[in-house]
């Protein structure tokens, strides 16, 4: 299966870009949009993508639970079953 950089829903691109900027800023990467990504470590770039995925999963889980836009304090549902999580 080939990979494509095109989003499944092209109208979501602006929202994904905003999420990426917001996530990078939370991780301490300032002006991420204008930063040459090759100058960043793969760990930094991966951290941004990983946090984006966590946020999207948490948003969907919250939506599935019928809680709307409220934040959960217990983390995501997947975190409950994470075998790597330390007790």
Residue pairs with C-beta under 8 A, 6 or more apart in sequence:
7 13
7 16
16 52
17 33
19 52
19 55
19 56
20 32
20 33
20 48
20 52
21 32
21 33
23 48
23 51
23 52
23 55
24 32
24 48
25 32
26 51
27 44
27 47
27 48
27 51
29 35
29 40
29 44
29 48
32 48
37 45
54 76
57 76
57 78
58 72
58 75
58 76
61 72
61 76
61 77
61 78
62 68
62 69
62 70
62 71
62 72
74 80
79 85
